[in-house]
Amino acid sequence: MSQAAPFKLPEAPARSDLVAKYFRGLGDPTRLRILDFLRSEGELSVGALVERLGLPQPQVSNHLACLRWCGFIEARREHRMIYNRIADQRVEQMLELARNLLEDNAEHIAACCRIEEG
């Protein structure tokens, strides 16, 4: 089953454009919370994530689709249930590195007026 791309790339995207788009996939607090749950609890179903996040199922599924499309998570089906997990240990390492860097720059990030929120 092939998936349609949720976006259209320019004919010859610059590497920096792709990296920026990749990081925009992580630029949503809900997607980061999903990754945090998967990181700390391991594999979780959509229903379990809906419960933990307190958000409607379609909204959670949309975030999961984004994370899957970008390669941050992968899903597996077991009968009627779909379970999600972090796709690659490097995703966890990247998140850990970001948290460590944030510790040194948290005040600046919190006060930054140049980076828009949500």
SULCORMO-V710134 format. One record per residue. N is the residue number from 0. RES is the residue in one letter. OMEGA is omega in whole degrees, 0 to 359 (* if undefined). D_LAST is the distance of its C-alpha to the last C-alpha in Angstrom with 1 decimal. Layout:
BEGIN
N&RES&OMEGA&D_LAST ; N&RES&OMEGA&D_LAST
END
This chain:
BEGIN
0&M&180&32.2 ; 1&S&179&30.1 ; 2&Q&174&26.4 ; 3&A&179&25.2 ; 4&A&180&22.6 ; 5&P&181&19.2 ; 6&F&177&19.1 ; 7&K&179&21.8 ; 8&L&172&22.5 ; 9&P&184&24.4 ; 10&E&179&28.0 ; 11&A&183&28.1 ; 12&P&175&24.6 ; 13&A&180&24.7 ; 14&R&180&24.2 ; 15&S&176&21.5 ; 16&D&180&19.6 ; 17&L&179&19.9 ; 18&V&179&18.9 ; 19&A&179&15.7 ; 20&K&178&14.9 ; 21&Y&180&16.0 ; 22&F&175&13.6 ; 23&R&175&10.6 ; 24&G&178&11.9 ; 25&L&187&11.3 ; 26&G&180&7.8 ; 27&D&182&6.5 ; 28&P&180&7.8 ; 29&T&179&10.0 ; 30&R&177&11.5 ; 31&L&177&12.3 ; 32&R&177&13.9 ; 33&I&179&15.8 ; 34&L&177&17.1 ; 35&D&178&18.1 ; 36&F&180&20.0 ; 37&L&180&21.7 ; 38&R&184&22.5 ; 39&S&186&24.1 ; 40&E&182&25.6 ; 41&G&184&26.4 ; 42&E&179&26.6 ; 43&L&176&25.0 ; 44&S&176&25.3 ; 45&V&180&22.6 ; 46&G&179&24.2 ; 47&A&178&24.0 ; 48&L&176&20.2 ; 49&V&180&19.8 ; 50&E&183&22.0 ; 51&R&183&20.2 ; 52&L&183&16.7 ; 53&G&181&17.9 ; 54&L&177&16.1 ; 55&P&182&18.0 ; 56&Q&180&19.7 ; 57&P&179&18.6 ; 58&Q&179&14.8 ; 59&V&179&15.9 ; 60&S&178&18.2 ; 61&N&177&15.7 ; 62&H&178&13.6 ; 63&L&178&17.1 ; 64&A&177&18.2 ; 65&C&181&15.5 ; 66&L&177&16.5 ; 67&R&183&20.1 ; 68&W&181&20.0 ; 69&C&177&18.8 ; 70&G&179&21.4 ; 71&F&179&19.6 ; 72&I&173&21.3 ; 73&E&182&24.4 ; 74&A&173&25.9 ; 75&R&181&29.4 ; 76&R&172&31.2 ; 77&E&187&33.9 ; 78&H&181&35.7 ; 79&R&183&33.1 ; 80&M&175&30.5 ; 81&I&181&27.8 ; 82&Y&181&26.9 ; 83&N&177&24.0 ; 84&R&176&24.3 ; 85&I&190&23.0 ; 86&A&189&24.8 ; 87&D&180&25.8 ; 88&Q&180&26.6 ; 89&R&175&25.0 ; 90&V&178&21.5 ; 91&E&179&22.4 ; 92&Q&179&23.9 ; 93&M&178&20.8 ; 94&L&178&18.7 ; 95&E&178&21.5 ; 96&L&179&21.8 ; 97&A&179&18.2 ; 98&R&179&18.8 ; 99&N&177&22.1 ; 100&L&179&20.8 ; 101&L&179&18.1 ; 102&E&181&21.1 ; 103&D&187&22.6 ; 104&N&188&19.6 ; 105&A&181&17.5 ; 106&E&180&18.5 ; 107&H&179&17.7 ; 108&I&181&14.2 ; 109&A&184&13.6 ; 110&A&185&15.2 ; 111&C&177&13.8 ; 112&C&183&13.0 ; 113&R&177&12.9 ; 114&I&181&9.7 ; 115&E&175&6.7 ; 116&E&174&3.8 ; 117&G&*&0.0
END
